[in-house]
Amino acid sequence: MRGWITDERGAFRRSEVGFRRDERAEMQLVVCRPDRTYQRISGFGGAFTEAGAYVFAQLPPSEQDRFIALCFGDAAAGGNAYSLCRTHIQSCDFALGNYAYVRPLDRSLRSFSLARDKRLLLPFIQCGLAANPALELLASPWSPPAFMKSNRMMNGGGHLRRSHYETWARLLARYVSAYADEGVRVGRMSVQNEPMARQTWDSCLFTPEEEAAFGARYLRPALDAAGHADVKLFAWDHNTDRIFDRVEAVFAHPDDAAAFDGVAFHWYAGDHFEQVRAVAEAYPNKELLFTEGCVEYSRDRAEEATQERKAEQYAHALLGHLNAGAQGFIDWNLLLDERGGPNHVGNFCEAPLMYDRDAEELVVNRSFYYLGHVSRFVRPGARRFLVSRYHDAMECAGFVNPDGQRVLVALNRTDRAAQFEVAERPHVARVEVPAHAIATFTWDRDELASAS
């Protein structure tokens, strides 16, 4: 069995340990049952934003190459092997300012243009696709154009006016077609980013009834009519504290529910893994994706803002949501500058990869490696398997890859090293995860057969 450990001493320190046959072992076990599987894994990644694209354009060519290799290169090359990413439709808070694809009052969409995206955002996405042509993309709107909204602004919430449901749906379908013309396939789309958040930046409010009506009766037909029946439509795209109530309400009518392929969610209200699990159990045919989370500087207390704590926040959420039934995990900005921006409303945050402009250096935060402990080893198409732990101090998740390889990820957030036996009965292997460390272990069935 091979092991990789990351902590304050370094990233992905390699080790090997052998299995032994021990049918009587019963203490300090992490029991793995690869024959008992659950959800299929869709992938892992982060978000392409205009802010990230702006920073990427400032990197020296050598650092641009390093960034692309870190995100989209495979584990053998030291990359996180990102396979599922997100981007914004029109502007978001991590754009350089508000912008829309059409001019004010243009219901005909004759003025539709991707000129703004073509400056920075599309080339950024295309670099990722060049490194991994199998990369999949989910797109989310933060706000319709101002003239389509009740408050006549892209910022500050407001609602999509009923008289513009059809216009906005056609614009979103046009966006998918225009991106396809640029060689970028959008395979998933959410109806609205954070539909209950009235933000000072780009935002739009949807009640459950409005989301169901717009998504099922306008957006789904518009996508289908434009030749994009294969685009998966997602509900919610907001926090987990209300996810089950919201999904029940949006999916209340069977015809509306049938128009949606999945549910997206964020972490900003805390864990609520139980609600995620309730959605996974109640709607097993819907894809369940974590689509945004970041360390917000506005909420982070300086005395707690250590790289260790931030990395553990990511890993705890990643393992917790996967164990609750999520099929993928998409971080927020793939790249930001040393301030945590740019951001057109000063809503700065941290990213796992950041560029220090004064030092002209790409900074790899510890959270990037913690994400890689899953994304580098768990491939699209893998299945989560049953894992039971001897103690709740260890956070664990197990997966079996399409080729049968087993993957166990273990997070130790305590102040003490944890020693335990990895057990795929009747075989066990003794391992140790240091204090405040994350570890990934992989093995094949053939290794068990050869163990004495």
CORCOR-V693398 format. One record per residue. N is the residue number from 0. OMEGA is omega in degrees with one decimal (NA if undefined). Layout:
# CORCOR-V693398
N,OMEGA + N,OMEGA
This chain:
# CORCOR-V693398
0,-180.0 + 1,-179.3 + 2,175.3 + 3,-176.8 + 4,173.9 + 5,173.4 + 6,-176.9 + 7,-178.6 + 8,179.1 + 9,-175.3 + 10,171.9 + 11,173.4 + 12,-169.9 + 13,174.0 + 14,175.8 + 15,177.7 + 16,-177.8 + 17,171.4 + 18,171.3 + 19,178.3 + 20,-179.2 + 21,-175.6 + 22,-176.6 + 23,-177.8 + 24,-179.3 + 25,-178.1 + 26,177.8 + 27,-177.8 + 28,160.5 + 29,-171.4 + 30,-178.4 + 31,178.8 + 32,-179.1 + 33,177.3 + 34,-179.7 + 35,-172.0 + 36,-177.6 + 37,-169.6 + 38,174.4 + 39,-179.0 + 40,179.9 + 41,179.0 + 42,-176.2 + 43,178.3 + 44,-179.6 + 45,-173.4 + 46,168.6 + 47,177.0 + 48,176.6 + 49,176.9 + 50,178.4 + 51,179.0 + 52,178.2 + 53,178.5 + 54,-179.8 + 55,-178.9 + 56,179.5 + 57,-178.9 + 58,169.7 + 59,-177.6 + 60,-179.7 + 61,178.7 + 62,172.5 + 63,178.4 + 64,179.9 + 65,178.8 + 66,-179.2 + 67,178.8 + 68,179.2 + 69,-176.9 + 70,-167.1 + 71,174.1 + 72,-179.0 + 73,-174.8 + 74,-178.7 + 75,179.0 + 76,178.9 + 77,-179.8 + 78,179.7 + 79,173.4 + 80,-178.7 + 81,-174.3 + 82,-177.2 + 83,-176.6 + 84,-176.8 + 85,170.8 + 86,-178.1 + 87,175.4 + 88,-168.0 + 89,-171.3 + 90,173.5 + 91,179.5 + 92,177.3 + 93,164.3 + 94,-178.9 + 95,178.7 + 96,177.4 + 97,171.2 + 98,177.8 + 99,-178.0 + 100,179.3 + 101,178.5 + 102,179.0 + 103,175.0 + 104,179.9 + 105,178.6 + 106,-178.2 + 107,-177.1 + 108,179.4 + 109,-179.0 + 110,-176.7 + 111,-178.8 + 112,173.2 + 113,-174.6 + 114,-179.2 + 115,179.9 + 116,-176.7 + 117,179.4 + 118,-171.8 + 119,-169.7 + 120,-178.6 + 121,176.0 + 122,177.2 + 123,178.6 + 124,-178.4 + 125,174.6 + 126,176.7 + 127,179.3 + 128,177.8 + 129,179.5 + 130,179.0 + 131,-178.2 + 132,178.5 + 133,-179.2 + 134,178.9 + 135,-171.5 + 136,171.6 + 137,-179.2 + 138,-178.5 + 139,173.1 + 140,173.3 + 141,179.2 + 142,166.8 + 143,172.6 + 144,-173.5 + 145,-175.3 + 146,178.8 + 147,-170.0 + 148,-178.2 + 149,-178.8 + 150,177.2 + 151,176.9 + 152,173.1 + 153,178.6 + 154,168.3 + 155,177.3 + 156,-172.5 + 157,179.8 + 158,169.5 + 159,-179.2 + 160,-177.9 + 161,-178.4 + 162,-179.5 + 163,177.1 + 164,-176.9 + 165,-179.1 + 166,-179.7 + 167,178.1 + 168,178.2 + 169,179.3 + 170,179.9 + 171,176.4 + 172,177.9 + 173,177.0 + 174,-179.5 + 175,179.1 + 176,-178.3 + 177,176.5 + 178,177.2 + 179,177.4 + 180,178.4 + 181,178.6 + 182,-178.9 + 183,179.5 + 184,172.8 + 185,-175.8 + 186,-179.6 + 187,177.9 + 188,171.8 + 189,-178.8 + 190,-175.4 + 191,171.4 + 192,174.3 + 193,-173.5 + 194,175.3 + 195,-175.1 + 196,173.2 + 197,-173.6 + 198,174.7 + 199,176.3 + 200,-177.4 + 201,-177.9 + 202,-180.0 + 203,-176.6 + 204,173.0 + 205,167.8 + 206,176.1 + 207,-179.2 + 208,178.1 + 209,179.6 + 210,178.8 + 211,-177.2 + 212,-178.5 + 213,-176.5 + 214,-173.4 + 215,-170.9 + 216,178.9 + 217,-174.6 + 218,179.6 + 219,176.9 + 220,179.6 + 221,176.5 + 222,-179.9 + 223,-177.9 + 224,-179.9 + 225,178.9 + 226,-176.8 + 227,178.5 + 228,-179.6 + 229,178.2 + 230,-179.7 + 231,-177.4 + 232,-175.2 + 233,175.4 + 234,170.1 + 235,-178.8 + 236,-177.8 + 237,-168.7 + 238,-173.0 + 239,-175.4 + 240,-179.4 + 241,-169.2 + 242,-175.8 + 243,177.2 + 244,-177.2 + 245,-178.1 + 246,175.8 + 247,-177.2 + 248,-179.3 + 249,-177.5 + 250,-174.9 + 251,179.4 + 252,-176.0 + 253,-179.9 + 254,176.3 + 255,-179.2 + 256,-177.4 + 257,-179.1 + 258,-177.3 + 259,-180.0 + 260,-176.1 + 261,-179.4 + 262,178.9 + 263,-178.0 + 264,-179.1 + 265,-174.3 + 266,-164.4 + 267,177.2 + 268,-179.7 + 269,-172.8 + 270,-175.8 + 271,178.9 + 272,-178.4 + 273,178.8 + 274,175.9 + 275,178.4 + 276,178.9 + 277,177.4 + 278,-179.8 + 279,-178.6 + 280,-177.5 + 281,-176.0 + 282,-173.4 + 283,-179.5 + 284,178.3 + 285,176.2 + 286,-174.4 + 287,-173.7 + 288,165.1 + 289,-172.5 + 290,175.7 + 291,171.2 + 292,177.3 + 293,173.8 + 294,-176.7 + 295,179.6 + 296,-178.3 + 297,-179.2 + 298,-171.3 + 299,176.2 + 300,-172.4 + 301,-176.0 + 302,179.5 + 303,-169.2 + 304,176.9 + 305,176.4 + 306,177.4 + 307,-178.0 + 308,-179.4 + 309,179.2 + 310,179.2 + 311,175.3 + 312,177.9 + 313,-174.8 + 314,177.4 + 315,179.2 + 316,-178.8 + 317,-179.0 + 318,-179.0 + 319,-179.7 + 320,176.4 + 321,177.6 + 322,178.4 + 323,176.6 + 324,178.0 + 325,-177.5 + 326,178.3 + 327,-176.1 + 328,-179.5 + 329,175.9 + 330,176.7 + 331,-169.1 + 332,174.4 + 333,-174.2 + 334,173.3 + 335,175.8 + 336,-173.5 + 337,176.6 + 338,-171.6 + 339,-179.0 + 340,5.3 + 341,-179.2 + 342,-169.9 + 343,173.8 + 344,177.8 + 345,-178.4 + 346,-171.1 + 347,176.7 + 348,179.2 + 349,171.7 + 350,178.0 + 351,174.7 + 352,-178.1 + 353,-178.8 + 354,175.6 + 355,-173.8 + 356,179.8 + 357,-179.2 + 358,-175.4 + 359,-174.6 + 360,173.3 + 361,-177.0 + 362,178.5 + 363,179.0 + 364,-175.7 + 365,179.1 + 366,179.0 + 367,179.6 + 368,179.2 + 369,174.2 + 370,-179.2 + 371,177.9 + 372,171.9 + 373,-170.9 + 374,-178.9 + 375,-170.8 + 376,-178.0 + 377,-172.3 + 378,172.8 + 379,-176.4 + 380,175.7 + 381,174.5 + 382,171.4 + 383,176.9 + 384,-178.0 + 385,173.9 + 386,172.5 + 387,-173.3 + 388,177.8 + 389,-174.0 + 390,-176.6 + 391,176.1 + 392,177.2 + 393,174.4 + 394,-172.5 + 395,170.6 + 396,-177.7 + 397,-177.2 + 398,171.7 + 399,-178.3 + 400,-179.0 + 401,179.3 + 402,178.1 + 403,178.4 + 404,176.4 + 405,177.6 + 406,174.5 + 407,176.9 + 408,-176.4 + 409,178.9 + 410,177.6 + 411,179.8 + 412,-176.7 + 413,-179.6 + 414,-178.9 + 415,173.4 + 416,179.5 + 417,174.4 + 418,179.5 + 419,177.7 + 420,169.6 + 421,-172.6 + 422,160.9 + 423,-166.7 + 424,8.5 + 425,-176.4 + 426,179.1 + 427,176.7 + 428,-177.7 + 429,-180.0 + 430,176.2 + 431,173.8 + 432,-177.6 + 433,175.5 + 434,177.7 + 435,-179.6 + 436,172.1 + 437,-177.5 + 438,172.1 + 439,178.5 + 440,177.8 + 441,175.8 + 442,179.5 + 443,-179.8 + 444,-178.9 + 445,178.1 + 446,178.3 + 447,-178.2 + 448,-177.9 + 449,-179.0 + 450,-179.5 + 451,NA
